[in-house]
Amino acid sequence: MIIVTRPSPEGEVLTTQLNQANFPAIHLPLFDITAGNDLVNLQQQLNQLLPLDIVIISSPQITYIIKNNLANLSLPKHVRYFAIGEKSAKLFGQLTKQSISYPEQENSEGLLQLLAHESLKNHNILILRGNTGRQLLMESLTLQQAKVKLIECYRRQPITYSNNILANNIDKQIIIVTSIENLLQLETYCQIAHKRQVNLIVTSERIFSHAKQLKWQKILLVASAHNQDLLTAIRRFYPNYGDNKLLKTTS
């Protein structure tokens, strides 16, 4: 069974795509997404931005939470918008009706490379994010003398399952993890056998490194968290689902 841990609604979409492609999959989100503590003040923060200041959208969840909670949010036209990845850019672009830049390497490191060509000194930068993450982004931009604020637009609330939710057919499991937070939460439900036998699919070098530190033995790194890229990778590396010769071992 392929277990999709990414939150709604992307998790359900990927699960449906996998099932339609004849890969048995279930959606097992590890977090609920709720409104963040800073969301109520987001309009005020945006109103204070000056020309050529920057807004960074860290994930698709930013757009989903704004649509559900701030339908009348007014987004300034005089600032520069950047996103971590293409999906985040396209979704937020529907709100702003403006061009949103994003890096080819869809992570914090890639965005920092893209921002290296921008004027940052003394400019305000709002990083729209969840209740954790993007510390590297904040620290690196601060070192470049930008005035950086982390804006908690949403919160991840852990979902509680029975401790043995993943206990059956461990050697036949593929688990998809798209954030470090999900990887760490996965520890709650994993046994030593999982780390030896399960095929773990991750979507960034940082998640890959953390998984190795946590002693996962079979890790497939997919360069993008796009659902279509994940589906393509599964078709490529697991065409005969269950054939252990196709696994990438990191031990």
Backbone bond lengths (Angstrom), bond angles and torsions (degrees), N, CA, C in turn:
res aa  C-N    CA-C-N  psi(-1)  N-CA   C-N-CA  omega(-1)  CA-C   N-CA-C  phi
1 M - - - 1.455 - - 1.526 110.62 -
2 I 1.312 116.62 134.52 1.463 121.84 174.30 1.525 107.54 -89.24
3 I 1.318 116.56 127.42 1.461 121.98 -176.17 1.520 108.30 -112.26
4 V 1.313 116.44 116.92 1.460 123.31 -177.96 1.520 108.43 -97.88
5 T 1.339 117.19 114.81 1.467 120.29 -176.00 1.521 113.51 -97.34
6 R 1.326 118.69 -7.35 1.462 119.05 -176.14 1.523 110.00 -67.56
7 P 1.332 117.51 151.16 1.466 120.74 -173.99 1.528 112.69 -72.29
8 S 1.317 114.23 172.09 1.465 121.48 175.97 1.535 108.95 -72.04
9 P 1.338 117.58 152.30 1.474 127.82 -2.63 1.527 113.69 -89.65
10 E 1.348 116.98 -7.73 1.465 119.42 -177.08 1.526 111.57 -61.77
11 G 1.327 116.67 -35.08 1.465 120.24 -178.51 1.517 112.30 -62.78
12 E 1.346 116.68 -44.76 1.465 119.65 178.83 1.527 111.35 -64.03
13 V 1.335 115.58 -39.12 1.466 119.69 -179.17 1.522 110.29 -62.11
14 L 1.332 116.77 -47.07 1.464 120.43 -179.52 1.527 110.95 -64.21
15 T 1.318 117.01 -41.58 1.465 120.66 179.01 1.524 110.59 -59.98
16 T 1.312 117.23 -44.00 1.463 121.48 178.01 1.521 111.10 -62.57
17 Q 1.338 116.37 -43.56 1.470 119.96 179.44 1.525 111.34 -61.52
18 L 1.319 116.99 -40.77 1.461 120.87 179.43 1.520 110.96 -65.47
19 N 1.328 116.81 -45.50 1.465 120.03 179.62 1.519 111.43 -62.97
20 Q 1.338 116.60 -39.27 1.458 119.85 178.29 1.522 112.03 -65.82
21 A 1.343 116.31 -26.16 1.469 121.39 177.27 1.529 111.83 -90.29
22 N 1.337 115.90 12.35 1.475 122.85 176.55 1.529 113.43 70.30
23 F 1.335 116.47 26.29 1.457 121.07 170.05 1.528 107.96 -103.61
24 P 1.331 118.12 120.57 1.470 119.30 179.80 1.530 110.57 -66.05
25 A 1.327 117.06 122.47 1.462 120.96 -175.36 1.520 110.26 -145.01
26 I 1.333 115.27 148.84 1.462 121.66 173.44 1.529 108.30 -130.74
27 H 1.314 115.89 152.67 1.460 121.27 176.33 1.525 107.82 -95.36
28 L 1.335 116.00 120.78 1.462 122.02 177.76 1.529 108.27 -128.44
29 P 1.332 117.67 73.67 1.473 119.89 -178.76 1.516 110.53 -64.34
30 L 1.307 116.69 138.27 1.463 121.25 -178.92 1.524 112.25 -93.83
31 F 1.341 116.45 -11.69 1.464 120.58 179.69 1.525 110.18 -138.72
32 D 1.332 115.28 144.49 1.456 121.61 162.49 1.524 107.59 -89.28
33 I 1.319 116.68 148.25 1.463 121.66 178.32 1.524 108.50 -106.81
34 T 1.344 116.95 121.47 1.452 122.32 179.36 1.531 109.51 -125.94
35 A 1.322 116.43 167.80 1.463 121.34 -178.95 1.525 110.64 -61.16
36 G 1.336 116.21 136.21 1.457 121.48 -179.39 1.523 112.43 -83.49
37 N 1.317 115.43 165.73 1.466 121.28 -175.87 1.524 113.21 -65.18
38 D 1.344 117.16 -27.24 1.468 119.98 -176.26 1.521 113.11 -93.84
39 L 1.323 117.05 -2.48 1.464 119.07 -174.82 1.526 111.41 -63.15
40 V 1.325 116.85 -36.61 1.465 120.78 -177.35 1.526 111.73 -64.14
41 N 1.338 117.04 -24.49 1.469 121.68 -179.08 1.528 113.13 -102.72
42 L 1.328 116.74 7.80 1.467 119.40 -175.24 1.527 111.76 -61.95
43 Q 1.334 117.84 -42.54 1.463 119.60 -179.94 1.525 110.99 -60.11
44 Q 1.318 117.13 -42.15 1.468 121.07 179.06 1.523 110.89 -62.29
45 Q 1.318 116.97 -42.48 1.470 120.83 179.68 1.528 110.58 -64.26
46 L 1.319 117.34 -41.19 1.464 121.09 179.44 1.526 111.34 -66.59
47 N 1.317 116.01 -37.38 1.468 120.20 -178.51 1.528 112.68 -65.34
48 Q 1.324 116.58 -22.60 1.459 120.72 -177.74 1.524 113.31 -86.91
49 L 1.326 117.37 -5.89 1.463 120.34 -177.46 1.522 111.29 -72.56
50 L 1.311 114.79 143.93 1.463 122.82 -179.05 1.536 109.53 -100.87
51 P 1.332 117.72 166.54 1.470 119.75 177.77 1.524 112.18 -54.07
52 L 1.329 115.19 134.22 1.467 124.96 178.91 1.524 113.93 71.92
53 D 1.350 117.94 8.95 1.456 119.31 165.62 1.526 108.76 -66.81
54 I 1.330 116.73 172.43 1.466 120.81 -169.91 1.528 111.12 -128.11
55 V 1.326 114.79 139.30 1.466 122.33 170.39 1.522 107.76 -117.97
56 I 1.338 116.36 128.93 1.464 122.06 179.97 1.527 109.23 -113.02
57 I 1.320 116.30 127.56 1.468 122.26 178.52 1.521 107.30 -102.11
58 S 1.319 116.54 117.94 1.460 120.24 -169.97 1.521 114.65 -87.99
59 S 1.342 117.78 -19.40 1.463 119.61 -177.41 1.522 110.51 -163.48
60 P 1.341 117.17 163.36 1.467 119.80 175.77 1.519 112.74 -59.96
61 Q 1.339 117.01 -26.20 1.466 119.77 -178.28 1.524 112.27 -59.83
62 I 1.325 117.52 -26.41 1.467 120.63 178.58 1.521 110.09 -58.86
63 T 1.319 116.81 -48.10 1.459 120.29 -179.18 1.519 111.39 -65.99
64 Y 1.342 116.58 -42.99 1.468 119.46 -179.41 1.526 111.11 -59.94
65 I 1.341 117.07 -44.01 1.464 120.11 -176.00 1.524 111.09 -70.82
66 I 1.337 117.75 -35.28 1.466 120.40 177.67 1.529 110.42 -67.26
67 K 1.319 117.24 -43.83 1.465 120.66 179.03 1.524 111.37 -59.66
68 N 1.328 116.59 -37.65 1.459 120.78 -176.47 1.522 113.52 -81.31
69 N 1.342 117.58 -21.74 1.459 119.80 -172.27 1.522 115.30 -124.19
70 L 1.341 117.31 -23.23 1.466 120.50 -176.04 1.525 109.88 -132.64
71 A 1.299 115.61 63.59 1.462 119.98 -174.85 1.526 112.77 -60.86
72 N 1.330 117.21 -26.94 1.467 120.87 -176.95 1.530 112.88 -102.82
73 L 1.328 117.50 18.47 1.460 120.39 179.58 1.529 110.48 -59.83
74 S 1.326 116.43 132.74 1.465 122.46 178.15 1.522 108.93 -102.86
75 L 1.323 115.72 118.73 1.459 121.20 -176.65 1.523 109.84 -100.37
76 P 1.330 118.33 125.82 1.465 121.15 -176.28 1.523 112.40 -64.06
77 K 1.337 115.60 147.21 1.459 122.05 -179.91 1.525 112.41 -92.62
78 H 1.334 116.90 -14.53 1.467 120.02 -171.49 1.525 113.31 -94.27
79 V 1.334 117.93 8.75 1.466 120.26 -178.50 1.529 109.49 -110.91
80 R 1.335 114.84 169.09 1.457 121.19 177.74 1.534 108.66 -99.71
81 Y 1.327 115.98 135.44 1.463 121.14 -179.13 1.530 110.16 -112.89
82 F 1.341 113.81 134.22 1.462 120.94 176.50 1.528 108.49 -133.23
83 A 1.325 115.92 152.28 1.461 121.16 176.94 1.520 109.45 -132.53
84 I 1.327 115.54 156.60 1.462 120.39 178.73 1.525 110.83 -66.88
85 G 1.347 116.48 -37.25 1.450 119.08 -175.85 1.518 112.65 -144.98
86 E 1.325 115.60 174.35 1.459 121.93 -175.65 1.522 112.21 -63.26
87 K 1.341 117.43 -43.93 1.468 119.96 -178.80 1.522 110.64 -62.14
88 S 1.329 116.69 -44.49 1.469 120.51 178.10 1.519 110.63 -60.70
89 A 1.333 116.68 -40.87 1.464 121.14 -179.02 1.525 111.25 -65.83
90 K 1.323 116.70 -45.07 1.465 119.78 -177.60 1.528 111.14 -65.70
91 L 1.320 117.06 -42.65 1.463 119.92 -178.94 1.523 111.23 -65.92
92 F 1.335 116.62 -46.13 1.461 119.30 -178.71 1.523 110.90 -69.87
93 G 1.324 116.01 -29.55 1.447 119.87 177.04 1.521 112.66 -61.90
94 Q 1.340 116.81 -27.32 1.455 120.30 176.14 1.528 111.14 -66.57
95 L 1.334 116.65 -26.20 1.463 120.89 178.74 1.524 111.29 -84.43
96 T 1.325 117.01 -41.05 1.463 120.69 -172.73 1.524 112.87 -87.66
97 K 1.361 116.73 -25.50 1.471 121.62 -173.41 1.531 110.68 59.97
98 Q 1.345 115.46 27.15 1.462 120.62 179.19 1.525 109.39 -127.55
99 S 1.320 114.40 165.66 1.457 120.05 176.68 1.523 109.74 -72.88
100 I 1.317 116.17 133.98 1.464 121.69 178.43 1.522 107.69 -122.16
101 S 1.311 116.40 122.63 1.463 121.65 -177.82 1.525 110.32 -82.46
102 Y 1.323 116.00 146.95 1.465 120.69 175.80 1.528 108.12 -149.40
103 P 1.320 117.70 153.87 1.471 120.69 -175.85 1.521 112.61 -83.58
104 E 1.305 115.74 157.38 1.462 120.33 174.60 1.523 109.81 -65.92
105 Q 1.331 116.43 -40.25 1.464 122.02 174.45 1.531 106.75 -86.69
106 E 1.332 117.39 102.87 1.461 121.30 -166.14 1.527 112.08 -84.06
107 N 1.334 115.43 71.38 1.467 121.73 174.92 1.522 108.16 -156.99
108 S 1.328 115.92 -178.46 1.467 120.18 -177.23 1.521 111.72 -60.56
109 E 1.333 116.18 -39.90 1.458 119.54 -179.63 1.528 111.18 -63.23
110 G 1.335 115.88 -41.86 1.452 119.51 178.38 1.517 112.54 -64.54
111 L 1.341 116.02 -39.41 1.463 119.13 179.21 1.520 111.01 -67.12
112 L 1.318 117.43 -37.24 1.459 120.34 178.02 1.537 111.05 -62.60
113 Q 1.320 116.39 -37.72 1.469 119.64 176.36 1.520 110.74 -64.50
114 L 1.322 116.56 -40.19 1.460 120.77 179.00 1.528 110.96 -66.31
115 L 1.320 116.33 -41.13 1.466 121.02 -178.94 1.524 112.61 -72.60
116 A 1.326 116.76 -15.00 1.466 119.97 178.67 1.525 111.61 -61.78
117 H 1.329 116.68 -19.87 1.466 121.22 179.91 1.526 112.21 -93.18
118 E 1.335 117.57 3.22 1.457 122.26 -176.55 1.529 110.92 -106.57
119 S 1.308 116.00 156.89 1.459 122.10 172.88 1.530 108.31 -80.90
120 L 1.332 116.78 116.21 1.467 121.37 -174.79 1.532 112.80 -115.56
121 K 1.318 117.46 -27.86 1.454 121.04 -173.21 1.531 111.46 -56.95
122 N 1.324 115.05 126.24 1.474 123.93 177.38 1.529 113.80 67.81
123 H 1.336 117.32 6.70 1.462 119.54 175.59 1.528 109.71 -90.52
124 N 1.331 115.70 146.41 1.459 121.15 175.29 1.527 109.42 -78.76
125 I 1.332 115.83 137.31 1.463 121.18 176.30 1.521 108.16 -129.90
126 L 1.323 116.21 122.47 1.458 121.97 173.65 1.524 108.62 -100.86
127 I 1.318 116.73 123.81 1.460 120.94 175.16 1.523 107.21 -103.27
128 L 1.321 116.28 109.24 1.463 121.60 178.77 1.517 107.77 -85.00
129 R 1.332 116.34 119.01 1.473 120.16 -170.54 1.528 110.30 -148.41
130 G 1.329 115.28 -174.16 1.449 121.42 172.03 1.517 110.12 -86.30
131 N 1.327 116.96 -163.98 1.462 120.39 -177.64 1.524 112.89 -78.57
132 T 1.329 117.23 -6.81 1.460 121.24 175.20 1.521 108.74 -142.28
133 G 1.335 115.77 168.44 1.451 120.99 173.46 1.519 114.38 96.03
134 R 1.324 115.28 169.15 1.469 126.09 177.62 1.522 113.06 66.59
135 Q 1.326 116.94 26.03 1.464 120.69 177.29 1.521 110.95 -65.99
136 L 1.340 116.24 -40.70 1.467 120.42 178.50 1.518 110.30 -58.18
137 L 1.315 116.55 -43.43 1.453 121.70 179.85 1.526 110.87 -61.49
138 M 1.318 116.11 -48.00 1.467 120.35 -178.67 1.529 111.26 -62.49
139 E 1.318 116.33 -47.19 1.461 120.24 -176.83 1.518 111.57 -64.59
140 S 1.329 116.60 -42.24 1.467 120.06 -178.43 1.520 111.33 -67.20
141 L 1.319 117.88 -40.96 1.463 121.32 -179.91 1.525 111.32 -70.50
142 T 1.317 116.95 -34.17 1.467 120.83 176.84 1.525 110.66 -64.89
143 L 1.331 116.08 -38.45 1.464 120.15 177.87 1.528 111.41 -63.79
144 Q 1.323 116.49 -23.78 1.464 120.85 177.43 1.533 111.67 -90.23
145 Q 1.336 115.14 15.22 1.464 123.77 173.93 1.528 113.33 68.42
146 A 1.327 116.68 26.14 1.459 120.42 170.49 1.529 108.51 -85.13
147 K 1.323 115.89 156.23 1.468 121.96 177.36 1.519 107.26 -98.25
148 V 1.334 115.60 99.45 1.460 121.41 -168.52 1.531 111.17 -103.10
149 K 1.329 115.59 135.12 1.457 121.72 173.23 1.521 109.29 -126.62
150 L 1.327 115.46 132.58 1.456 120.99 173.37 1.526 108.20 -90.58
151 I 1.315 117.33 125.17 1.461 122.45 -178.25 1.526 108.64 -112.19
152 E 1.324 116.40 113.05 1.464 121.40 -179.32 1.524 109.00 -79.50
153 C 1.323 115.65 96.69 1.463 120.71 -179.73 1.526 112.50 -85.46
154 Y 1.316 116.92 -28.46 1.461 119.59 178.38 1.522 109.86 -143.84
155 R 1.313 115.21 161.86 1.463 121.78 177.80 1.522 109.52 -122.75
156 R 1.324 114.35 143.57 1.457 120.46 173.53 1.527 108.38 -94.68
157 Q 1.314 116.33 118.92 1.463 121.83 177.58 1.525 108.53 -106.96
158 P 1.349 118.49 115.80 1.469 120.03 -177.73 1.523 112.19 -57.13
159 I 1.319 115.89 137.37 1.461 122.35 175.15 1.529 107.82 -94.39
160 T 1.308 116.66 132.03 1.462 120.91 -177.96 1.526 110.53 -94.80
161 Y 1.326 115.40 125.99 1.459 122.44 174.14 1.533 108.30 -118.65
162 S 1.312 116.46 170.96 1.464 119.43 173.13 1.521 108.81 -65.40
163 N 1.315 116.59 147.42 1.464 121.23 -175.59 1.526 112.89 -60.28
164 N 1.329 117.64 -23.79 1.472 120.84 -177.10 1.525 112.64 -101.47
165 I 1.332 117.17 21.40 1.454 121.29 -176.42 1.530 112.35 -57.66
166 L 1.334 117.27 -29.24 1.468 121.52 -178.79 1.525 112.47 -111.53
167 A 1.315 117.49 20.22 1.466 120.96 -170.68 1.525 113.87 -79.46
168 N 1.322 118.69 -19.22 1.464 120.58 -174.56 1.531 112.20 -94.79
169 N 1.337 115.12 141.73 1.476 121.78 174.62 1.532 112.25 52.47
170 I 1.324 115.03 47.42 1.462 120.04 -176.82 1.524 111.88 -58.25
171 D 1.312 117.28 -39.28 1.461 120.34 -175.71 1.528 112.60 -70.61
172 K 1.331 117.57 -8.90 1.468 120.62 -179.92 1.531 112.04 -109.16
173 Q 1.327 117.17 9.82 1.459 120.19 -176.21 1.532 112.54 -91.11
174 I 1.323 114.32 142.05 1.465 122.80 165.83 1.527 105.61 -121.22
175 I 1.323 117.25 124.96 1.464 120.89 -178.79 1.524 108.95 -115.60
176 I 1.332 116.27 127.51 1.466 122.14 -179.81 1.523 109.18 -101.05
177 V 1.338 115.79 124.20 1.462 122.39 -178.07 1.532 108.29 -125.75
178 T 1.332 116.90 126.90 1.459 120.54 -175.43 1.524 113.21 -117.43
179 S 1.346 117.81 9.97 1.463 120.40 175.64 1.518 109.23 -155.36
180 I 1.321 115.90 155.82 1.463 120.13 176.99 1.518 110.02 -64.93
181 E 1.339 116.91 -36.60 1.460 120.37 178.86 1.533 110.67 -58.63
182 N 1.326 117.06 -42.72 1.464 120.36 177.56 1.519 111.30 -65.10
183 L 1.331 115.89 -40.41 1.461 119.90 179.37 1.523 111.04 -60.17
184 L 1.326 116.54 -44.80 1.465 120.12 -178.88 1.530 111.25 -68.64
185 Q 1.336 116.65 -38.33 1.464 119.74 178.09 1.525 111.34 -67.02
186 L 1.323 116.31 -30.53 1.464 121.44 178.88 1.528 111.74 -60.72
187 E 1.335 116.83 -27.02 1.464 121.63 178.82 1.525 112.16 -55.78
188 T 1.328 116.36 -30.06 1.465 121.32 -178.21 1.522 111.68 -60.09
189 Y 1.332 116.62 -30.97 1.462 120.89 -170.73 1.519 113.62 -113.23
190 C 1.324 117.59 5.28 1.462 120.67 -175.24 1.518 113.08 -105.83
191 Q 1.315 114.82 144.01 1.459 123.09 173.48 1.532 108.17 -103.66
192 I 1.324 115.68 173.51 1.462 119.77 176.77 1.523 110.28 -58.23
193 A 1.325 116.12 -35.62 1.468 120.26 -178.83 1.523 111.60 -61.52
194 H 1.332 117.49 -33.82 1.457 119.61 178.18 1.535 110.70 -60.07
195 K 1.311 115.96 -45.42 1.464 119.80 -174.80 1.526 112.16 -70.58
196 R 1.317 115.89 -20.64 1.466 119.84 177.45 1.520 112.69 -89.36
197 Q 1.336 117.20 -32.21 1.466 120.18 -168.53 1.530 115.15 -114.49
198 V 1.325 117.42 -30.10 1.460 120.18 -174.55 1.523 110.94 -72.37
199 N 1.320 116.42 144.62 1.461 122.68 173.66 1.521 107.49 -90.01
200 L 1.318 117.44 109.22 1.459 122.92 -177.93 1.523 109.04 -97.60
201 I 1.323 117.01 124.90 1.460 122.16 176.67 1.522 108.16 -106.23
202 V 1.336 117.24 125.55 1.465 122.22 -179.35 1.527 109.16 -125.88
203 T 1.348 115.72 164.23 1.462 119.02 -169.74 1.528 114.01 -123.88
204 S 1.325 118.02 17.04 1.466 119.79 173.52 1.516 109.34 -158.11
205 E 1.333 115.24 159.19 1.468 120.49 178.14 1.518 111.10 -62.49
206 R 1.354 116.73 -36.24 1.465 119.64 -178.75 1.526 111.20 -66.99
207 I 1.335 117.23 -41.87 1.467 119.29 176.25 1.524 109.83 -64.48
208 F 1.330 115.82 -41.13 1.472 121.29 178.54 1.533 110.48 -57.49
209 S 1.338 116.92 -46.84 1.466 121.35 -179.05 1.524 111.17 -64.49
210 H 1.328 116.97 -42.37 1.464 120.65 178.12 1.521 110.88 -62.97
211 A 1.327 116.57 -40.88 1.459 120.04 -179.96 1.526 111.15 -63.48
212 K 1.314 116.59 -39.73 1.465 119.83 177.08 1.526 110.97 -63.70
213 Q 1.349 116.37 -41.44 1.457 120.55 177.73 1.525 111.69 -62.01
214 L 1.341 115.48 -32.15 1.463 120.53 179.59 1.531 112.25 -85.72
215 K 1.338 116.39 6.53 1.468 123.57 172.07 1.528 114.99 77.31
216 W 1.353 117.05 22.04 1.461 118.16 171.12 1.526 108.03 -69.20
217 Q 1.339 116.47 137.85 1.459 120.82 -173.09 1.529 114.26 -100.72
218 K 1.324 117.97 -28.95 1.469 121.67 -176.47 1.526 107.90 -120.59
219 I 1.322 116.22 101.78 1.467 121.37 -174.33 1.524 109.34 -127.52
220 L 1.311 115.82 128.80 1.453 121.66 173.63 1.528 107.85 -109.34
221 L 1.318 116.68 122.12 1.457 121.80 178.19 1.519 109.43 -95.02
222 V 1.330 116.33 119.42 1.463 123.05 174.02 1.525 107.02 -104.31
223 A 1.309 116.97 132.21 1.470 121.37 -170.13 1.519 113.58 -71.50
224 S 1.318 118.18 -10.53 1.460 121.00 -176.76 1.521 109.70 -140.74
225 A 1.346 116.15 148.79 1.462 121.44 177.34 1.529 111.93 -91.25
226 H 1.336 117.75 6.74 1.466 119.96 176.17 1.530 109.37 -59.61
227 N 1.316 116.45 136.44 1.463 119.46 177.48 1.524 111.60 -57.17
228 Q 1.322 117.09 -40.42 1.463 119.90 -178.89 1.528 111.04 -64.72
229 D 1.340 117.35 -37.74 1.464 120.55 178.45 1.527 110.89 -68.46
230 L 1.318 116.69 -36.54 1.467 120.20 176.69 1.526 110.59 -65.50
231 L 1.318 116.26 -43.54 1.460 120.32 178.06 1.528 111.03 -62.40
232 T 1.322 116.52 -42.49 1.465 120.90 178.62 1.521 111.09 -61.92
233 A 1.343 116.96 -41.89 1.466 120.96 179.82 1.526 111.21 -64.32
234 I 1.320 116.72 -40.79 1.466 119.49 179.35 1.529 110.50 -65.78
235 R 1.307 116.46 -41.33 1.470 119.11 176.51 1.524 111.36 -61.35
236 R 1.326 116.30 -37.26 1.468 120.33 -176.79 1.520 112.08 -75.40
237 F 1.343 117.13 -47.59 1.461 120.43 -171.19 1.523 113.61 -92.37
238 Y 1.334 117.64 -19.25 1.459 120.34 179.62 1.527 110.89 -129.15
239 P 1.336 118.25 51.07 1.468 119.29 -177.78 1.524 111.99 -63.10
240 N 1.333 115.52 -33.12 1.462 121.38 174.04 1.521 106.55 -111.62
241 Y 1.297 116.27 81.68 1.464 122.88 -170.85 1.530 110.92 -51.83
242 G 1.337 115.02 122.74 1.458 120.29 -179.52 1.512 113.55 109.06
243 D 1.347 117.82 -7.27 1.463 121.83 179.02 1.520 109.06 -80.88
244 N 1.332 118.29 101.82 1.461 122.77 -174.24 1.525 113.66 -63.16
245 K 1.331 117.07 -16.35 1.470 118.85 179.52 1.522 111.13 -68.75
246 L 1.337 117.01 -15.27 1.457 119.90 -176.51 1.514 112.83 -91.65
247 L 1.341 117.84 0.33 1.453 120.09 -173.71 1.524 111.69 -83.86
248 K 1.327 115.37 148.16 1.470 121.72 175.94 1.525 107.95 -95.97
249 T 1.316 117.59 115.35 1.457 121.55 -176.72 1.515 109.77 -99.49
250 T 1.346 116.88 138.31 1.459 120.90 -177.22 1.514 112.29 -112.62
251 S 1.299 117.64 5.44 1.469 119.10 -177.70 1.520 110.59 -74.67
